[in-house]
Amino acid sequence: MTTSPVGLPVTFDARLVEIRERYGQDHNVSRAITAASNEIRAAIDRVLNRAHAFGRTFD
């Protein structure tokens, strides 16, 4: 969720915007991603924190 469709790094918020623009606000994909956004954001934070603990950075 932090990589664009073309493989570039993006923020999760930017990715949400891209998904909503591509599918439209009322599409099931947009609704599901929006409904799960808190859980997805928490998962991203856990992964990044774990990676940082091992000396990995993603800039």
PQR file with spaces between the fields and no chain letter, atoms N, CA, C, O and H, PARSE charges and radii, in Angstrom:
ATOM       1  N    MET     1       0.805   -1.201    0.000 -0.4000 1.5000
ATOM       2  CA   MET     1       0.000    0.000    0.000 -0.0000 2.0000
ATOM       3  C    MET     1       0.845    1.263    0.000  0.5500 1.7000
ATOM       4  O    MET     1       0.309    2.370    0.039 -0.5500 1.4000
ATOM       5  N    THR     2       2.149    1.106   -0.043 -0.4000 1.5000
ATOM       6  CA   THR     2       3.025    2.279   -0.107 -0.0000 2.0000
ATOM       7  C    THR     2       3.825    2.298   -1.403  0.5500 1.7000
ATOM       8  O    THR     2       4.867    2.946   -1.497 -0.5500 1.4000
ATOM       9  H    THR     2       2.584    0.207   -0.075  0.4000 1.0000
ATOM      10  N    THR     3       3.323    1.584   -2.389 -0.4000 1.5000
ATOM      11  CA   THR     3       3.931    1.571   -3.712 -0.0000 2.0000
ATOM      12  C    THR     3       2.854    1.877   -4.743  0.5500 1.7000
ATOM      13  O    THR     3       1.764    1.306   -4.703 -0.5500 1.4000
ATOM      14  H    THR     3       2.476    1.058   -2.313  0.4000 1.0000
ATOM      15  N    SER     4       3.164    2.773   -5.660 -0.4000 1.5000
ATOM      16  CA   SER     4       2.191    3.143   -6.696 -0.0000 2.0000
ATOM      17  C    SER     4       2.015    1.992   -7.691  0.5500 1.7000
ATOM      18  O    SER     4       2.790    1.036   -7.674 -0.5500 1.4000
ATOM      19  H    SER     4       4.049    3.236   -5.693  0.4000 1.0000
ATOM      20  N    PRO     5       1.012    2.078   -8.546 -0.5600 1.5000
ATOM      21  CA   PRO     5       0.818    1.043   -9.570  0.2800 2.0000
ATOM      22  C    PRO     5       2.022    0.869  -10.507  0.5500 1.7000
ATOM      23  O    PRO     5       2.173   -0.177  -11.138 -0.5500 1.4000
ATOM      24  N    VAL     6       2.877    1.897  -10.595 -0.4000 1.5000
ATOM      25  CA   VAL     6       4.053    1.796  -11.456 -0.0000 2.0000
ATOM      26  C    VAL     6       5.326    1.511  -10.665  0.5500 1.7000
ATOM      27  O    VAL     6       6.427    1.561  -11.214 -0.5500 1.4000
ATOM      28  H    VAL     6       2.754    2.747  -10.083  0.4000 1.0000
ATOM      29  N    GLY     7       5.176    1.212   -9.370 -0.4000 1.5000
ATOM      30  CA   GLY     7       6.302    0.796   -8.552 -0.0000 2.0000
ATOM      31  C    GLY     7       7.048    1.882   -7.809  0.5500 1.7000
ATOM      32  O    GLY     7       8.101    1.622   -7.227 -0.5500 1.4000
ATOM      33  H    GLY     7       4.282    1.171   -8.923  0.4000 1.0000
ATOM      34  N    LEU     8       6.521    3.096   -7.817 -0.4000 1.5000
ATOM      35  CA   LEU     8       7.176    4.190   -7.100 -0.0000 2.0000
ATOM      36  C    LEU     8       6.675    4.252   -5.662  0.5500 1.7000
ATOM      37  O    LEU     8       5.512    3.946   -5.400 -0.5500 1.4000
ATOM      38  H    LEU     8       5.665    3.307   -8.290  0.4000 1.0000
ATOM      39  N    PRO     9       7.539    4.643   -4.726 -0.5600 1.5000
ATOM      40  CA   PRO     9       7.089    4.787   -3.343  0.2800 2.0000
ATOM      41  C    PRO     9       6.109    5.947   -3.209  0.5500 1.7000
ATOM      42  O    PRO     9       6.312    7.016   -3.784 -0.5500 1.4000
ATOM      43  N    VAL    10       5.050    5.724   -2.446 -0.4000 1.5000
ATOM      44  CA   VAL    10       4.042    6.753   -2.172 -0.0000 2.0000
ATOM      45  C    VAL    10       3.600    6.608   -0.723  0.5500 1.7000
ATOM      46  O    VAL    10       3.812    5.571   -0.096 -0.5500 1.4000
ATOM      47  H    VAL    10       4.885    4.856   -1.978  0.4000 1.0000
ATOM      48  N    THR    11       2.986    7.657   -0.205 -0.4000 1.5000
ATOM      49  CA   THR    11       2.396    7.553    1.128 -0.0000 2.0000
ATOM      50  C    THR    11       1.094    6.762    1.024  0.5500 1.7000
ATOM      51  O    THR    11       0.510    6.636   -0.052 -0.5500 1.4000
ATOM      52  H    THR    11       2.814    8.500   -0.714  0.4000 1.0000
ATOM      53  N    PHE    12       0.668    6.247    2.132 -0.4000 1.5000
ATOM      54  CA   PHE    12      -0.595    5.521    2.146 -0.0000 2.0000
ATOM      55  C    PHE    12      -1.746    6.445    1.759  0.5500 1.7000
ATOM      56  O    PHE    12      -2.656    6.034    1.039 -0.5500 1.4000
ATOM      57  H    PHE    12       1.143    6.350    3.006  0.4000 1.0000
ATOM      58  N    ASP    13      -1.711    7.682    2.231 -0.4000 1.5000
ATOM      59  CA   ASP    13      -2.772    8.631    1.875 -0.0000 2.0000
ATOM      60  C    ASP    13      -2.818    8.880    0.375  0.5500 1.7000
ATOM      61  O    ASP    13      -3.900    8.951   -0.207 -0.5500 1.4000
ATOM      62  H    ASP    13      -0.972    8.015    2.816  0.4000 1.0000
ATOM      63  N    ALA    14      -1.651    9.013   -0.259 -0.4000 1.5000
ATOM      64  CA   ALA    14      -1.610    9.203   -1.712 -0.0000 2.0000
ATOM      65  C    ALA    14      -2.151    7.969   -2.428  0.5500 1.7000
ATOM      66  O    ALA    14      -2.840    8.080   -3.442 -0.5500 1.4000
ATOM      67  H    ALA    14      -0.772    8.955    0.214  0.4000 1.0000
ATOM      68  N    ARG    15      -1.835    6.803   -1.894 -0.4000 1.5000
ATOM      69  CA   ARG    15      -2.324    5.555   -2.498 -0.0000 2.0000
ATOM      70  C    ARG    15      -3.845    5.461   -2.389  0.5500 1.7000
ATOM      71  O    ARG    15      -4.506    5.023   -3.331 -0.5500 1.4000
ATOM      72  H    ARG    15      -1.275    6.713   -1.070  0.4000 1.0000
ATOM      73  N    LEU    16      -4.399    5.865   -1.259 -0.4000 1.5000
ATOM      74  CA   LEU    16      -5.858    5.870   -1.108 -0.0000 2.0000
ATOM      75  C    LEU    16      -6.515    6.776   -2.141  0.5500 1.7000
ATOM      76  O    LEU    16      -7.525    6.413   -2.744 -0.5500 1.4000
ATOM      77  H    LEU    16      -3.861    6.221   -0.494  0.4000 1.0000
ATOM      78  N    VAL    17      -5.937    7.955   -2.341 -0.4000 1.5000
ATOM      79  CA   VAL    17      -6.469    8.889   -3.336 -0.0000 2.0000
ATOM      80  C    VAL    17      -6.425    8.250   -4.714  0.5500 1.7000
ATOM      81  O    VAL    17      -7.397    8.321   -5.466 -0.5500 1.4000
ATOM      82  H    VAL    17      -5.117    8.250   -1.851  0.4000 1.0000
ATOM      83  N    GLU    18      -5.305    7.627   -5.048 -0.4000 1.5000
ATOM      84  CA   GLU    18      -5.150    6.997   -6.365 -0.0000 2.0000
ATOM      85  C    GLU    18      -6.186    5.896   -6.564  0.5500 1.7000
ATOM      86  O    GLU    18      -6.778    5.790   -7.638 -0.5500 1.4000
ATOM      87  H    GLU    18      -4.515    7.569   -4.437  0.4000 1.0000
ATOM      88  N    ILE    19      -6.407    5.083   -5.550 -0.4000 1.5000
ATOM      89  CA   ILE    19      -7.383    3.990   -5.648 -0.0000 2.0000
ATOM      90  C    ILE    19      -8.788    4.542   -5.853  0.5500 1.7000
ATOM      91  O    ILE    19      -9.536    4.056   -6.701 -0.5500 1.4000
ATOM      92  H    ILE    19      -5.926    5.168   -4.677  0.4000 1.0000
ATOM      93  N    ARG    20      -9.138    5.553   -5.079 -0.4000 1.5000
ATOM      94  CA   ARG    20     -10.484    6.151   -5.201 -0.0000 2.0000
ATOM      95  C    ARG    20     -10.679    6.796   -6.567  0.5500 1.7000
ATOM      96  O    ARG    20     -11.761    6.713   -7.149 -0.5500 1.4000
ATOM      97  H    ARG    20      -8.531    5.948   -4.390  0.4000 1.0000
ATOM      98  N    GLU    21      -9.632    7.439   -7.079 -0.4000 1.5000
ATOM      99  CA   GLU    21      -9.737    8.051   -8.411 -0.0000 2.0000
ATOM     100  C    GLU    21      -9.869    6.989   -9.496  0.5500 1.7000
ATOM     101  O    GLU    21     -10.633    7.156  -10.447 -0.5500 1.4000
ATOM     102  H    GLU    21      -8.753    7.507   -6.606  0.4000 1.0000
ATOM     103  N    ARG    22      -9.132    5.912   -9.352 -0.4000 1.5000
ATOM     104  CA   ARG    22      -9.152    4.864  -10.379 -0.0000 2.0000
ATOM     105  C    ARG    22     -10.480    4.110  -10.386  0.5500 1.7000
ATOM     106  O    ARG    22     -11.039    3.848  -11.451 -0.5500 1.4000
ATOM     107  H    ARG    22      -8.511    5.777   -8.579  0.4000 1.0000
ATOM     108  N    TYR    23     -10.982    3.765   -9.219 -0.4000 1.5000
ATOM     109  CA   TYR    23     -12.192    2.941   -9.149 -0.0000 2.0000
ATOM     110  C    TYR    23     -13.475    3.737   -8.972  0.5500 1.7000
ATOM     111  O    TYR    23     -14.556    3.249   -9.304 -0.5500 1.4000
ATOM     112  H    TYR    23     -10.528    3.977   -8.354  0.4000 1.0000
ATOM     113  N    GLY    24     -13.371    4.958   -8.452 -0.4000 1.5000
ATOM     114  CA   GLY    24     -14.555    5.744   -8.126 -0.0000 2.0000
ATOM     115  C    GLY    24     -14.934    5.515   -6.670  0.5500 1.7000
ATOM     116  O    GLY    24     -14.698    4.443   -6.114 -0.5500 1.4000
ATOM     117  H    GLY    24     -12.494    5.354   -8.183  0.4000 1.0000
ATOM     118  N    GLN    25     -15.516    6.525   -6.073 -0.4000 1.5000
ATOM     119  CA   GLN    25     -15.849    6.489   -4.646 -0.0000 2.0000
ATOM     120  C    GLN    25     -16.796    5.361   -4.264  0.5500 1.7000
ATOM     121  O    GLN    25     -16.685    4.813   -3.167 -0.5500 1.4000
ATOM     122  H    GLN    25     -15.708    7.396   -6.525  0.4000 1.0000
ATOM     123  N    ASP    26     -17.716    5.007   -5.136 -0.4000 1.5000
ATOM     124  CA   ASP    26     -18.757    4.045   -4.786 -0.0000 2.0000
ATOM     125  C    ASP    26     -18.415    2.603   -5.140  0.5500 1.7000
ATOM     126  O    ASP    26     -19.223    1.705   -4.902 -0.5500 1.4000
ATOM     127  H    ASP    26     -17.807    5.452   -6.027  0.4000 1.0000
ATOM     128  N    HIS    27     -17.247    2.369   -5.696 -0.4000 1.5000
ATOM     129  CA   HIS    27     -16.848    1.010   -6.062 -0.0000 2.0000
ATOM     130  C    HIS    27     -16.529    0.207   -4.800  0.5500 1.7000
ATOM     131  O    HIS    27     -16.084    0.760   -3.794 -0.5500 1.4000
ATOM     132  H    HIS    27     -16.591    3.098   -5.889  0.4000 1.0000
ATOM     133  N    ASN    28     -16.762   -1.096   -4.872 -0.4000 1.5000
ATOM     134  CA   ASN    28     -16.490   -1.968   -3.728 -0.0000 2.0000
ATOM     135  C    ASN    28     -15.040   -1.881   -3.265  0.5500 1.7000
ATOM     136  O    ASN    28     -14.777   -1.920   -2.063 -0.5500 1.4000
ATOM     137  H    ASN    28     -17.123   -1.545   -5.689  0.4000 1.0000
ATOM     138  N    VAL    29     -14.104   -1.766   -4.187 -0.4000 1.5000
ATOM     139  CA   VAL    29     -12.689   -1.670   -3.817 -0.0000 2.0000
ATOM     140  C    VAL    29     -12.443   -0.413   -2.983  0.5500 1.7000
ATOM     141  O    VAL    29     -11.786   -0.477   -1.945 -0.5500 1.4000
ATOM     142  H    VAL    29     -14.318   -1.734   -5.164  0.4000 1.0000
ATOM     143  N    SER    30     -12.960    0.713   -3.425 -0.4000 1.5000
ATOM     144  CA   SER    30     -12.790    1.975   -2.696 -0.0000 2.0000
ATOM     145  C    SER    30     -13.427    1.903   -1.320  0.5500 1.7000
ATOM     146  O    SER    30     -12.843    2.347   -0.332 -0.5500 1.4000
ATOM     147  H    SER    30     -13.494    0.766   -4.269  0.4000 1.0000
ATOM     148  N    ARG    31     -14.615    1.348   -1.260 -0.4000 1.5000
ATOM     149  CA   ARG    31     -15.303    1.239    0.039 -0.0000 2.0000
ATOM     150  C    ARG    31     -14.560    0.310    0.986  0.5500 1.7000
ATOM     151  O    ARG    31     -14.443    0.603    2.175 -0.5500 1.4000
ATOM     152  H    ARG    31     -15.090    0.988   -2.063  0.4000 1.0000
ATOM     153  N    ALA    32     -14.061   -0.802    0.474 -0.4000 1.5000
ATOM     154  CA   ALA    32     -13.347   -1.767    1.322 -0.0000 2.0000
ATOM     155  C    ALA    32     -12.034   -1.178    1.841  0.5500 1.7000
ATOM     156  O    ALA    32     -11.710   -1.325    3.019 -0.5500 1.4000
ATOM     157  H    ALA    32     -14.156   -1.041   -0.492  0.4000 1.0000
ATOM     158  N    ILE    33     -11.287   -0.518    0.972 -0.4000 1.5000
ATOM     159  CA   ILE    33     -10.021    0.082    1.388 -0.0000 2.0000
ATOM     160  C    ILE    33     -10.277    1.185    2.416  0.5500 1.7000
ATOM     161  O    ILE    33      -9.534    1.306    3.389 -0.5500 1.4000
ATOM     162  H    ILE    33     -11.550   -0.399    0.015  0.4000 1.0000
ATOM     163  N    THR    34     -11.306    1.975    2.212 -0.4000 1.5000
ATOM     164  CA   THR    34     -11.640    3.028    3.164 -0.0000 2.0000
ATOM     165  C    THR    34     -12.042    2.425    4.505  0.5500 1.7000
ATOM     166  O    THR    34     -11.604    2.900    5.553 -0.5500 1.4000
ATOM     167  H    THR    34     -11.910    1.877    1.421  0.4000 1.0000
ATOM     168  N    ALA    35     -12.861    1.395    4.482 -0.4000 1.5000
ATOM     169  CA   ALA    35     -13.296    0.748    5.721 -0.0000 2.0000
ATOM     170  C    ALA    35     -12.132    0.132    6.483  0.5500 1.7000
ATOM     171  O    ALA    35     -12.136    0.114    7.714 -0.5500 1.4000
ATOM     172  H    ALA    35     -13.217    1.010    3.630  0.4000 1.0000
ATOM     173  N    ALA    36     -11.146   -0.367    5.769 -0.4000 1.5000
ATOM     174  CA   ALA    36     -10.004   -1.038    6.397 -0.0000 2.0000
ATOM     175  C    ALA    36      -8.805   -0.113    6.591  0.5500 1.7000
ATOM     176  O    ALA    36      -7.746   -0.568    7.021 -0.5500 1.4000
ATOM     177  H    ALA    36     -11.143   -0.352    4.769  0.4000 1.0000
ATOM     178  N    SER    37      -8.949    1.163    6.284 -0.4000 1.5000
ATOM     179  CA   SER    37      -7.782    2.052    6.266 -0.0000 2.0000
ATOM     180  C    SER    37      -7.069    2.140    7.613  0.5500 1.7000
ATOM     181  O    SER    37      -5.840    2.215    7.634 -0.5500 1.4000
ATOM     182  H    SER    37      -9.809    1.533    5.935  0.4000 1.0000
ATOM     183  N    ASN    38      -7.780    2.134    8.725 -0.4000 1.5000
ATOM     184  CA   ASN    38      -7.110    2.195   10.023 -0.0000 2.0000
ATOM     185  C    ASN    38      -6.254    0.955   10.264  0.5500 1.7000
ATOM     186  O    ASN    38      -5.129    1.057   10.753 -0.5500 1.4000
ATOM     187  H    ASN    38      -8.778    2.073    8.707  0.4000 1.0000
ATOM     188  N    GLU    39      -6.785   -0.202    9.922 -0.4000 1.5000
ATOM     189  CA   GLU    39      -6.041   -1.444   10.100 -0.0000 2.0000
ATOM     190  C    GLU    39      -4.844   -1.505    9.152  0.5500 1.7000
ATOM     191  O    GLU    39      -3.764   -1.950    9.538 -0.5500 1.4000
ATOM     192  H    GLU    39      -7.699   -0.285    9.525  0.4000 1.0000
ATOM     193  N    ILE    40      -5.041   -1.057    7.916 -0.4000 1.5000
ATOM     194  CA   ILE    40      -3.943   -1.052    6.944 -0.0000 2.0000
ATOM     195  C    ILE    40      -2.847   -0.101    7.401  0.5500 1.7000
ATOM     196  O    ILE    40      -1.664   -0.439    7.348 -0.5500 1.4000
ATOM     197  H    ILE    40      -5.919   -0.695    7.603  0.4000 1.0000
ATOM     198  N    ARG    41      -3.240    1.085    7.849 -0.4000 1.5000
ATOM     199  CA   ARG    41      -2.259    2.064    8.329 -0.0000 2.0000
ATOM     200  C    ARG    41      -1.473    1.499    9.522  0.5500 1.7000
ATOM     201  O    ARG    41      -0.258    1.680    9.603 -0.5500 1.4000
ATOM     202  H    ARG    41      -4.201    1.359    7.891  0.4000 1.0000
ATOM     203  N    ALA    42      -2.152    0.827   10.430 -0.4000 1.5000
ATOM     204  CA   ALA    42      -1.481    0.223   11.585 -0.0000 2.0000
ATOM     205  C    ALA    42      -0.499   -0.859   11.135  0.5500 1.7000
ATOM     206  O    ALA    42       0.593   -0.972   11.690 -0.5500 1.4000
ATOM     207  H    ALA    42      -3.139    0.680   10.365  0.4000 1.0000
ATOM     208  N    ALA    43      -0.878   -1.645   10.142 -0.4000 1.5000
ATOM     209  CA   ALA    43       0.011   -2.687    9.625 -0.0000 2.0000
ATOM     210  C    ALA    43       1.242   -2.070    8.976  0.5500 1.7000
ATOM     211  O    ALA    43       2.353   -2.567    9.160 -0.5500 1.4000
ATOM     212  H    ALA    43      -1.765   -1.553    9.690  0.4000 1.0000
ATOM     213  N    ILE    44       1.058   -1.004    8.225 -0.4000 1.5000
ATOM     214  CA   ILE    44       2.189   -0.305    7.600 -0.0000 2.0000
ATOM     215  C    ILE    44       3.129    0.203    8.687  0.5500 1.7000
ATOM     216  O    ILE    44       4.346    0.044    8.583 -0.5500 1.4000
ATOM     217  H    ILE    44       0.155   -0.600    8.076  0.4000 1.0000
ATOM     218  N    ASP    45       2.570    0.813    9.726 -0.4000 1.5000
ATOM     219  CA   ASP    45       3.395    1.326   10.819 -0.0000 2.0000
ATOM     220  C    ASP    45       4.169    0.206   11.510  0.5500 1.7000
ATOM     221  O    ASP    45       5.341    0.380   11.843 -0.5500 1.4000
ATOM     222  H    ASP    45       1.582    0.943    9.810  0.4000 1.0000
ATOM     223  N    ARG    46       3.531   -0.928   11.726 -0.4000 1.5000
ATOM     224  CA   ARG    46       4.224   -2.059   12.363 -0.0000 2.0000
ATOM     225  C    ARG    46       5.390   -2.549   11.507  0.5500 1.7000
ATOM     226  O    ARG    46       6.481   -2.807   12.015 -0.5500 1.4000
ATOM     227  H    ARG    46       2.578   -1.068   11.455  0.4000 1.0000
ATOM     228  N    VAL    47       5.147   -2.671   10.216 -0.4000 1.5000
ATOM     229  CA   VAL    47       6.210   -3.135    9.311 -0.0000 2.0000
ATOM     230  C    VAL    47       7.368   -2.141    9.282  0.5500 1.7000
ATOM     231  O    VAL    47       8.529   -2.542    9.370 -0.5500 1.4000
ATOM     232  H    VAL    47       4.261   -2.461    9.804  0.4000 1.0000
ATOM     233  N    LEU    48       7.064   -0.850    9.161 -0.4000 1.5000
ATOM     234  CA   LEU    48       8.122    0.159    9.124 -0.0000 2.0000
ATOM     235  C    LEU    48       8.894    0.206   10.434  0.5500 1.7000
ATOM     236  O    LEU    48      10.119    0.328   10.427 -0.5500 1.4000
ATOM     237  H    LEU    48       6.122   -0.524    9.089  0.4000 1.0000
ATOM     238  N    ASN    49       8.190    0.109   11.558 -0.4000 1.5000
ATOM     239  CA   ASN    49       8.869    0.107   12.855 -0.0000 2.0000
ATOM     240  C    ASN    49       9.775   -1.110   12.995  0.5500 1.7000
ATOM     241  O    ASN    49      10.894   -0.998   13.495 -0.5500 1.4000
ATOM     242  H    ASN    49       7.195    0.009   11.564  0.4000 1.0000
ATOM     243  N    ARG    50       9.307   -2.241   12.568 -0.4000 1.5000
ATOM     244  CA   ARG    50      10.122   -3.466   12.633 -0.0000 2.0000
ATOM     245  C    ARG    50      11.343   -3.347   11.719  0.5500 1.7000
ATOM     246  O    ARG    50      12.447   -3.734   12.102 -0.5500 1.4000
ATOM     247  H    ARG    50       8.398   -2.332   12.163  0.4000 1.0000
ATOM     248  N    ALA    51      11.148   -2.818   10.527 -0.4000 1.5000
ATOM     249  CA   ALA    51      12.263   -2.642    9.603 -0.0000 2.0000
ATOM     250  C    ALA    51      13.297   -1.676   10.194  0.5500 1.7000
ATOM     251  O    ALA    51      14.498   -1.932   10.109 -0.5500 1.4000
ATOM     252  H    ALA    51      10.252   -2.503   10.216  0.4000 1.0000
ATOM     253  N    HIS    52      12.839   -0.568   10.791 -0.4000 1.5000
ATOM     254  CA   HIS    52      13.755    0.382   11.406 -0.0000 2.0000
ATOM     255  C    HIS    52      14.535   -0.265   12.543  0.5500 1.7000
ATOM     256  O    HIS    52      15.710    0.040   12.742 -0.5500 1.4000
ATOM     257  H    HIS    52      11.864   -0.360   10.860  0.4000 1.0000
ATOM     258  N    ALA    53      13.884   -1.158   13.291 -0.4000 1.5000
ATOM     259  CA   ALA    53      14.562   -1.854   14.388 -0.0000 2.0000
ATOM     260  C    ALA    53      15.733   -2.686   13.877  0.5500 1.7000
ATOM     261  O    ALA    53      16.680   -2.948   14.620 -0.5500 1.4000
ATOM     262  H    ALA    53      12.929   -1.405   13.129  0.4000 1.0000
ATOM     263  N    PHE    54      15.675   -3.096   12.634 -0.4000 1.5000
ATOM     264  CA   PHE    54      16.749   -3.880   12.019 -0.0000 2.0000
ATOM     265  C    PHE    54      17.655   -3.028   11.133  0.5500 1.7000
ATOM     266  O    PHE    54      18.455   -3.548   10.356 -0.5500 1.4000
ATOM     267  H    PHE    54      14.906   -2.884   12.031  0.4000 1.0000
ATOM     268  N    GLY    55      17.513   -1.706   11.267 -0.4000 1.5000
ATOM     269  CA   GLY    55      18.408   -0.813   10.545 -0.0000 2.0000
ATOM     270  C    GLY    55      18.007   -0.485    9.124  0.5500 1.7000
ATOM     271  O    GLY    55      18.787    0.117    8.386 -0.5500 1.4000
ATOM     272  H    GLY    55      16.863   -1.284   11.899  0.4000 1.0000
ATOM     273  N    ARG    56      16.810   -0.865    8.726 -0.4000 1.5000
ATOM     274  CA   ARG    56      16.330   -0.562    7.360 -0.0000 2.0000
ATOM     275  C    ARG    56      15.563    0.738    7.372  0.5500 1.7000
ATOM     276  O    ARG    56      14.778    0.994    8.284 -0.5500 1.4000
ATOM     277  H    ARG    56      16.176   -1.353    9.325  0.4000 1.0000
ATOM     278  N    THR    57      15.783    1.550    6.375 -0.4000 1.5000
ATOM     279  CA   THR    57      15.017    2.778    6.209 -0.0000 2.0000
ATOM     280  C    THR    57      14.420    2.814    4.810  0.5500 1.7000
ATOM     281  O    THR    57      14.958    2.228    3.871 -0.5500 1.4000
ATOM     282  H    THR    57      16.421    1.342    5.634  0.4000 1.0000
ATOM     283  N    PHE    58      13.322    3.497    4.692 -0.4000 1.5000
ATOM     284  CA   PHE    58      12.628    3.619    3.415 -0.0000 2.0000
ATOM     285  C    PHE    58      12.332    5.085    3.188  0.5500 1.7000
ATOM     286  O    PHE    58      11.348    5.619    3.700 -0.5500 1.4000
ATOM     287  H    PHE    58      12.885    3.973    5.455  0.4000 1.0000
ATOM     288  N    ASP    59      13.175    5.722    2.429 -0.4000 1.5000
ATOM     289  CA   ASP    59      13.010    7.157    2.167 -0.0000 2.0000
ATOM     290  C    ASP    59      12.525    7.400    0.776  0.5500 1.7000
ATOM     291  O    ASP    59      12.331    8.550    0.382 -0.5500 1.4000
ATOM     292  H    ASP    59      13.974    5.288    2.013  0.4000 1.0000
